[in-house]
Amino acid sequence: MEPMRKITRLSIAIGGFLIVTSLILTGTVLLAVIGIINVEIFADQVSASLLPFVFLTLGILDFAAGVILLRR
């Protein structure tokens, strides 16, 4: 039964990553549709290079949390 627990924990970690990512993307789209943020802010050079870095950092942190969850 031990391998099943690890698979379950891994699926929880992956699910958490997908939920967080989808919440960020949904929130960004909602704010753009309402007009609170301007979509053109993602077009300049600084934002275009910063956005993937933010998602990469989020992914690394979520992966680390998943590893900790697997070890506990």
Biopython code that builds the backbone (N, CA, C, O; Angstrom):
import numpy as np
from Bio.PDB.StructureBuilder import StructureBuilder

atoms = [
    (1, "MET", "N", (0.815, -1.189, 0.000)),
    (1, "MET", "CA", (0.000, 0.000, 0.000)),
    (1, "MET", "C", (0.865, 1.261, 0.000)),
    (1, "MET", "O", (0.375, 2.347, -0.311)),
    (2, "GLU", "N", (2.122, 1.126, 0.341)),
    (2, "GLU", "CA", (3.028, 2.277, 0.367)),
    (2, "GLU", "C", (3.188, 2.943, -1.007)),
    (2, "GLU", "O", (3.153, 4.171, -1.076)),
    (3, "PRO", "N", (3.364, 2.181, -2.117)),
    (3, "PRO", "CA", (3.473, 2.856, -3.408)),
    (3, "PRO", "C", (2.205, 3.632, -3.789)),
    (3, "PRO", "O", (2.284, 4.654, -4.470)),
    (4, "MET", "N", (1.053, 3.150, -3.355)),
    (4, "MET", "CA", (-0.176, 3.854, -3.680)),
    (4, "MET", "C", (-0.236, 5.205, -2.977)),
    (4, "MET", "O", (-0.755, 6.171, -3.536)),
    (5, "ARG", "N", (0.283, 5.281, -1.773)),
    (5, "ARG", "CA", (0.303, 6.549, -1.054)),
    (5, "ARG", "C", (1.198, 7.558, -1.753)),
    (5, "ARG", "O", (0.855, 8.738, -1.825)),
    (6, "LYS", "N", (2.333, 7.119, -2.268)),
    (6, "LYS", "CA", (3.226, 8.037, -2.969)),
    (6, "LYS", "C", (2.588, 8.551, -4.251)),
    (6, "LYS", "O", (2.722, 9.727, -4.589)),
    (7, "ILE", "N", (1.905, 7.682, -4.953)),
    (7, "ILE", "CA", (1.222, 8.113, -6.171)),
    (7, "ILE", "C", (0.110, 9.105, -5.832)),
    (7, "ILE", "O", (-0.094, 10.080, -6.556)),
    (8, "THR", "N", (-0.595, 8.864, -4.753)),
    (8, "THR", "CA", (-1.650, 9.775, -4.332)),
    (8, "THR", "C", (-1.077, 11.126, -3.965)),
    (8, "THR", "O", (-1.624, 12.159, -4.354)),
    (9, "ARG", "N", (0.014, 11.135, -3.224)),
    (9, "ARG", "CA", (0.640, 12.398, -2.845)),
    (9, "ARG", "C", (1.175, 13.140, -4.059)),
    (9, "ARG", "O", (1.070, 14.363, -4.142)),
    (10, "LEU", "N", (1.743, 12.406, -4.990)),
    (10, "LEU", "CA", (2.236, 13.035, -6.214)),
    (10, "LEU", "C", (1.096, 13.655, -7.005)),
    (10, "LEU", "O", (1.236, 14.752, -7.546)),
    (11, "SER", "N", (-0.019, 12.966, -7.073)),
    (11, "SER", "CA", (-1.166, 13.522, -7.807)),
    (11, "SER", "C", (-1.727, 14.753, -7.104)),
    (11, "SER", "O", (-2.200, 15.677, -7.764)),
    (12, "ILE", "N", (-1.679, 14.776, -5.785)),
    (12, "ILE", "CA", (-2.125, 15.962, -5.056)),
    (12, "ILE", "C", (-1.204, 17.144, -5.352)),
    (12, "ILE", "O", (-1.676, 18.265, -5.542)),
    (13, "ALA", "N", (0.096, 16.902, -5.392)),
    (13, "ALA", "CA", (1.049, 17.973, -5.685)),
    (13, "ALA", "C", (0.864, 18.514, -7.101)),
    (13, "ALA", "O", (0.886, 19.726, -7.314)),
    (14, "ILE", "N", (0.685, 17.628, -8.051)),
    (14, "ILE", "CA", (0.467, 18.066, -9.436)),
    (14, "ILE", "C", (-0.856, 18.805, -9.556)),
    (14, "ILE", "O", (-0.947, 19.814, -10.255)),
    (15, "GLY", "N", (-1.878, 18.306, -8.876)),
    (15, "GLY", "CA", (-3.174, 18.990, -8.889)),
    (15, "GLY", "C", (-3.095, 20.374, -8.279)),
    (15, "GLY", "O", (-3.721, 21.311, -8.774)),
    (16, "GLY", "N", (-2.335, 20.507, -7.211)),
    (16, "GLY", "CA", (-2.158, 21.826, -6.591)),
    (16, "GLY", "C", (-1.475, 22.797, -7.532)),
    (16, "GLY", "O", (-1.851, 23.967, -7.606)),
    (17, "PHE", "N", (-0.468, 22.315, -8.253)),
    (17, "PHE", "CA", (0.211, 23.176, -9.214)),
    (17, "PHE", "C", (-0.749, 23.630, -10.316)),
    (17, "PHE", "O", (-0.754, 24.799, -10.701)),
    (18, "LEU", "N", (-1.546, 22.713, -10.809)),
    (18, "LEU", "CA", (-2.492, 23.072, -11.867)),
    (18, "LEU", "C", (-3.548, 24.048, -11.377)),
    (18, "LEU", "O", (-3.955, 24.946, -12.113)),
    (19, "ILE", "N", (-3.995, 23.878, -10.142)),
    (19, "ILE", "CA", (-4.996, 24.787, -9.584)),
    (19, "ILE", "C", (-4.426, 26.190, -9.437)),
    (19, "ILE", "O", (-5.076, 27.166, -9.812)),
    (20, "VAL", "N", (-3.220, 26.299, -8.895)),
    (20, "VAL", "CA", (-2.607, 27.616, -8.704)),
    (20, "VAL", "C", (-2.370, 28.304, -10.048)),
    (20, "VAL", "O", (-2.661, 29.490, -10.204)),
    (21, "THR", "N", (-1.853, 27.571, -10.996)),
    (21, "THR", "CA", (-1.603, 28.145, -12.310)),
    (21, "THR", "C", (-2.884, 28.586, -12.992)),
    (21, "THR", "O", (-2.930, 29.657, -13.597)),
    (22, "SER", "N", (-3.915, 27.777, -12.900)),
    (22, "SER", "CA", (-5.177, 28.155, -13.541)),
    (22, "SER", "C", (-5.824, 29.340, -12.844)),
    (22, "SER", "O", (-6.464, 30.162, -13.500)),
    (23, "LEU", "N", (-5.673, 29.445, -11.530)),
    (23, "LEU", "CA", (-6.208, 30.609, -10.828)),
    (23, "LEU", "C", (-5.509, 31.896, -11.256)),
    (23, "LEU", "O", (-6.154, 32.929, -11.431)),
    (24, "ILE", "N", (-4.204, 31.832, -11.423)),
    (24, "ILE", "CA", (-3.466, 33.011, -11.869)),
    (24, "ILE", "C", (-3.881, 33.409, -13.278)),
    (24, "ILE", "O", (-4.132, 34.584, -13.547)),
    (25, "LEU", "N", (-3.955, 32.432, -14.175)),
    (25, "LEU", "CA", (-4.343, 32.748, -15.554)),
    (25, "LEU", "C", (-5.787, 33.232, -15.640)),
    (25, "LEU", "O", (-6.079, 34.170, -16.381)),
    (26, "THR", "N", (-6.690, 32.604, -14.895)),
    (26, "THR", "CA", (-8.086, 33.023, -14.907)),
    (26, "THR", "C", (-8.237, 34.429, -14.327)),
    (26, "THR", "O", (-8.995, 35.246, -14.850)),
    (27, "GLY", "N", (-7.513, 34.701, -13.249)),
    (27, "GLY", "CA", (-7.567, 36.040, -12.653)),
    (27, "GLY", "C", (-7.039, 37.103, -13.594)),
    (27, "GLY", "O", (-7.598, 38.197, -13.672)),
    (28, "THR", "N", (-5.968, 36.793, -14.311)),
    (28, "THR", "CA", (-5.412, 37.744, -15.266)),
    (28, "THR", "C", (-6.390, 38.019, -16.405)),
    (28, "THR", "O", (-6.586, 39.169, -16.797)),
    (29, "VAL", "N", (-6.993, 36.976, -16.927)),
    (29, "VAL", "CA", (-7.970, 37.150, -18.012)),
    (29, "VAL", "C", (-9.185, 37.929, -17.515)),
    (29, "VAL", "O", (-9.682, 38.810, -18.217)),
    (30, "LEU", "N", (-9.664, 37.616, -16.322)),
    (30, "LEU", "CA", (-10.818, 38.334, -15.767)),
    (30, "LEU", "C", (-10.508, 39.813, -15.578)),
    (30, "LEU", "O", (-11.329, 40.663, -15.921)),
    (31, "LEU", "N", (-9.345, 40.129, -15.039)),
    (31, "LEU", "CA", (-8.968, 41.532, -14.867)),
    (31, "LEU", "C", (-8.817, 42.245, -16.208)),
    (31, "LEU", "O", (-9.112, 43.435, -16.311)),
    (32, "ALA", "N", (-8.362, 41.533, -17.229)),
    (32, "ALA", "CA", (-8.243, 42.129, -18.563)),
    (32, "ALA", "C", (-9.611, 42.361, -19.187)),
    (32, "ALA", "O", (-9.827, 43.379, -19.844)),
    (33, "VAL", "N", (-10.542, 41.421, -18.988)),
    (33, "VAL", "CA", (-11.884, 41.568, -19.559)),
    (33, "VAL", "C", (-12.640, 42.713, -18.881)),
    (33, "VAL", "O", (-13.321, 43.490, -19.550)),
    (34, "ILE", "N", (-12.519, 42.813, -17.561)),
    (34, "ILE", "CA", (-13.200, 43.884, -16.828)),
    (34, "ILE", "C", (-12.598, 45.245, -17.167)),
    (34, "ILE", "O", (-13.280, 46.268, -17.108)),
    (35, "GLY", "N", (-11.327, 45.245, -17.519)),
    (35, "GLY", "CA", (-10.671, 46.492, -17.890)),
    (35, "GLY", "C", (-9.825, 47.069, -16.767)),
    (35, "GLY", "O", (-9.381, 48.214, -16.857)),
    (36, "ILE", "N", (-9.599, 46.309, -15.729)),
    (36, "ILE", "CA", (-8.788, 46.796, -14.616)),
    (36, "ILE", "C", (-7.314, 46.856, -15.017)),
    (36, "ILE", "O", (-6.603, 47.788, -14.640)),
    (37, "ILE", "N", (-6.861, 45.874, -15.773)),
    (37, "ILE", "CA", (-5.489, 45.912, -16.277)),
    (37, "ILE", "C", (-5.509, 46.039, -17.786)),
    (37, "ILE", "O", (-6.451, 45.605, -18.448)),
    (38, "ASN", "N", (-4.485, 46.622, -18.306)),
    (38, "ASN", "CA", (-4.348, 46.787, -19.738)),
    (38, "ASN", "C", (-3.533, 45.615, -20.279)),
    (38, "ASN", "O", (-2.462, 45.304, -19.758)),
    (39, "VAL", "N", (-4.033, 44.979, -21.305)),
    (39, "VAL", "CA", (-3.369, 43.813, -21.868)),
    (39, "VAL", "C", (-2.031, 44.195, -22.494)),
    (39, "VAL", "O", (-1.145, 43.348, -22.611)),
    (40, "GLU", "N", (-1.873, 45.415, -22.885)),
    (40, "GLU", "CA", (-0.632, 45.856, -23.523)),
    (40, "GLU", "C", (0.556, 45.872, -22.567)),
    (40, "GLU", "O", (1.701, 45.971, -23.010)),
    (41, "ILE", "N", (0.300, 45.777, -21.257)),
    (41, "ILE", "CA", (1.430, 45.770, -20.323)),
    (41, "ILE", "C", (2.254, 44.501, -20.464)),
    (41, "ILE", "O", (3.424, 44.477, -20.084)),
    (42, "PHE", "N", (1.658, 43.449, -21.005)),
    (42, "PHE", "CA", (2.395, 42.209, -21.208)),
    (42, "PHE", "C", (3.180, 42.225, -22.511)),
    (42, "PHE", "O", (3.903, 41.273, -22.805)),
    (43, "ALA", "N", (3.050, 43.288, -23.295)),
    (43, "ALA", "CA", (3.703, 43.339, -24.590)),
    (43, "ALA", "C", (5.093, 43.969, -24.528)),
    (43, "ALA", "O", (5.906, 43.738, -25.423)),
    (44, "ASP", "N", (5.388, 44.767, -23.481)),
    (44, "ASP", "CA", (6.711, 45.385, -23.445)),
    (44, "ASP", "C", (7.777, 44.357, -23.066)),
    (44, "ASP", "O", (7.461, 43.263, -22.598)),
    (45, "GLN", "N", (9.007, 44.713, -23.268)),
    (45, "GLN", "CA", (10.118, 43.772, -23.121)),
    (45, "GLN", "C", (10.296, 43.300, -21.681)),
    (45, "GLN", "O", (10.561, 42.120, -21.450)),
    (46, "VAL", "N", (10.157, 44.190, -20.721)),
    (46, "VAL", "CA", (10.384, 43.822, -19.321)),
    (46, "VAL", "C", (9.310, 42.845, -18.845)),
    (46, "VAL", "O", (9.629, 41.835, -18.218)),
    (47, "SER", "N", (8.053, 43.134, -19.133)),
    (47, "SER", "CA", (6.974, 42.253, -18.701)),
    (47, "SER", "C", (7.014, 40.913, -19.428)),
    (47, "SER", "O", (6.714, 39.872, -18.843)),
    (48, "ALA", "N", (7.379, 40.946, -20.681)),
    (48, "ALA", "CA", (7.436, 39.707, -21.455)),
    (48, "ALA", "C", (8.520, 38.772, -20.932)),
    (48, "ALA", "O", (8.373, 37.553, -21.010)),
    (49, "SER", "N", (9.597, 39.323, -20.406)),
    (49, "SER", "CA", (10.643, 38.463, -19.856)),
    (49, "SER", "C", (10.401, 38.148, -18.379)),
    (49, "SER", "O", (10.900, 37.141, -17.879)),
    (50, "LEU", "N", (9.651, 38.985, -17.682)),
    (50, "LEU", "CA", (9.397, 38.770, -16.262)),
    (50, "LEU", "C", (8.304, 37.728, -16.031)),
    (50, "LEU", "O", (8.370, 36.968, -15.066)),
    (51, "LEU", "N", (7.313, 37.687, -16.896)),
    (51, "LEU", "CA", (6.195, 36.762, -16.726)),
    (51, "LEU", "C", (6.620, 35.290, -16.728)),
    (51, "LEU", "O", (6.179, 34.545, -15.853)),
    (52, "PRO", "N", (7.452, 34.839, -17.664)),
    (52, "PRO", "CA", (7.914, 33.444, -17.583)),
    (52, "PRO", "C", (8.749, 33.169, -16.328)),
    (52, "PRO", "O", (8.696, 32.069, -15.778)),
    (53, "PHE", "N", (9.517, 34.159, -15.878)),
    (53, "PHE", "CA", (10.297, 33.994, -14.656)),
    (53, "PHE", "C", (9.391, 33.799, -13.446)),
    (53, "PHE", "O", (9.685, 32.987, -12.568)),
    (54, "VAL", "N", (8.295, 34.541, -13.403)),
    (54, "VAL", "CA", (7.338, 34.395, -12.300)),
    (54, "VAL", "C", (6.721, 33.002, -12.321)),
    (54, "VAL", "O", (6.619, 32.360, -11.276)),
    (55, "PHE", "N", (6.312, 32.529, -13.482)),
    (55, "PHE", "CA", (5.735, 31.193, -13.578)),
    (55, "PHE", "C", (6.767, 30.110, -13.264)),
    (55, "PHE", "O", (6.427, 29.094, -12.659)),
    (56, "LEU", "N", (8.011, 30.314, -13.665)),
    (56, "LEU", "CA", (9.059, 29.351, -13.350)),
    (56, "LEU", "C", (9.301, 29.297, -11.844)),
    (56, "LEU", "O", (9.436, 28.215, -11.273)),
    (57, "THR", "N", (9.355, 30.457, -11.203)),
    (57, "THR", "CA", (9.534, 30.502, -9.758)),
    (57, "THR", "C", (8.374, 29.830, -9.042)),
    (57, "THR", "O", (8.574, 29.083, -8.084)),
    (58, "LEU", "N", (7.178, 30.094, -9.504)),
    (58, "LEU", "CA", (6.001, 29.453, -8.920)),
    (58, "LEU", "C", (6.062, 27.938, -9.091)),
    (58, "LEU", "O", (5.725, 27.192, -8.171)),
    (59, "GLY", "N", (6.484, 27.495, -10.249)),
    (59, "GLY", "CA", (6.600, 26.060, -10.492)),
    (59, "GLY", "C", (7.657, 25.400, -9.625)),
    (59, "GLY", "O", (7.453, 24.291, -9.130)),
    (60, "ILE", "N", (8.790, 26.076, -9.437)),
    (60, "ILE", "CA", (9.850, 25.523, -8.590)),
    (60, "ILE", "C", (9.388, 25.439, -7.146)),
    (60, "ILE", "O", (9.629, 24.434, -6.477)),
    (61, "LEU", "N", (8.730, 26.475, -6.660)),
    (61, "LEU", "CA", (8.227, 26.451, -5.291)),
    (61, "LEU", "C", (7.169, 25.367, -5.101)),
    (61, "LEU", "O", (7.146, 24.682, -4.078)),
    (62, "ASP", "N", (6.307, 25.220, -6.081)),
    (62, "ASP", "CA", (5.275, 24.192, -5.974)),
    (62, "ASP", "C", (5.885, 22.792, -6.059)),
    (62, "ASP", "O", (5.423, 21.866, -5.391)),
    (63, "PHE", "N", (6.911, 22.644, -6.875)),
    (63, "PHE", "CA", (7.599, 21.360, -6.958)),
    (63, "PHE", "C", (8.272, 21.018, -5.634)),
    (63, "PHE", "O", (8.229, 19.875, -5.178)),
    (64, "ALA", "N", (8.891, 22.019, -5.027)),
    (64, "ALA", "CA", (9.528, 21.794, -3.725)),
    (64, "ALA", "C", (8.488, 21.393, -2.684)),
    (64, "ALA", "O", (8.741, 20.516, -1.858)),
    (65, "ALA", "N", (7.329, 22.027, -2.719)),
    (65, "ALA", "CA", (6.261, 21.658, -1.790)),
    (65, "ALA", "C", (5.792, 20.223, -2.058)),
    (65, "ALA", "O", (5.483, 19.484, -1.123)),
    (66, "GLY", "N", (5.741, 19.840, -3.317)),
    (66, "GLY", "CA", (5.352, 18.467, -3.651)),
    (66, "GLY", "C", (6.361, 17.443, -3.172)),
    (66, "GLY", "O", (5.991, 16.359, -2.722)),
    (67, "VAL", "N", (7.646, 17.791, -3.270)),
    (67, "VAL", "CA", (8.690, 16.887, -2.793)),
    (67, "VAL", "C", (8.588, 16.731, -1.278)),
    (67, "VAL", "O", (8.722, 15.628, -0.747)),
    (68, "ILE", "N", (8.352, 17.840, -0.593)),
    (68, "ILE", "CA", (8.183, 17.774, 0.859)),
    (68, "ILE", "C", (6.959, 16.934, 1.212)),
    (68, "ILE", "O", (6.990, 16.147, 2.158)),
    (69, "LEU", "N", (5.902, 17.103, 0.459)),
    (69, "LEU", "CA", (4.688, 16.311, 0.710)),
    (69, "LEU", "C", (4.958, 14.824, 0.484)),
    (69, "LEU", "O", (4.437, 13.986, 1.220)),
    (70, "LEU", "N", (5.756, 14.490, -0.510)),
    (70, "LEU", "CA", (6.079, 13.091, -0.772)),
    (70, "LEU", "C", (6.947, 12.486, 0.338)),
    (70, "LEU", "O", (6.833, 11.298, 0.637)),
    (71, "ARG", "N", (7.788, 13.280, 0.928)),
    (71, "ARG", "CA", (8.710, 12.776, 1.954)),
    (71, "ARG", "C", (8.045, 12.618, 3.310)),
    (71, "ARG", "O", (8.538, 11.861, 4.146)),
    (72, "ARG", "N", (6.965, 13.296, 3.544)),
    (72, "ARG", "CA", (6.306, 13.254, 4.853)),
    (72, "ARG", "C", (5.352, 12.109, 4.942)),
    (72, "ARG", "O", (4.709, 11.921, 5.975)),
]
sb = StructureBuilder()
sb.init_structure("model")
sb.init_model(0)
sb.init_chain("A")
sb.init_seg("    ")
for serial, (resi, resn, name, xyz) in enumerate(atoms, 1):
    if name == "N":
        sb.init_residue(resn, " ", resi, " ")
    sb.init_atom(name, np.array(xyz, "f"), 0.0, 1.0, " ", f" {name:<3s}", serial, name[0])
structure = sb.get_structure()
